[in-house]
């Protein structure tokens, strides 16, 4: 994620016009999201290869890709309110621990 955000940061004018401004190009956003999902699938390495997942792999990939794209759009729209490394770190914590634990909200199981 950090690499993608750093690339976007170096090309903010382009990404702002393609993702945010009134004349944004929706097919570009969809293509970018599909590339992200493809990369997630390509890097898929579950801890135990043959273990069944508790949820659909396709649903999980869709969720992660959409969440990542949402963060990219938020980041560009708000003129990079956090450094790329911090956004990447926080997103990783959300993915690893879930949004409530990552936010410091205790949950009982």
Secondary structure, 3 states (H helix, E strand, C coil): CHHHHHHHHHCHHHHHHHHCCCCCCHHHHHHHHHHHHHHHHHCCCCCCCCCCCCCCHHHHHHHHHHHHHHHHHHHHHCCCCCCHHHHHHHHHHHHHHCHHHHCCCCCCC
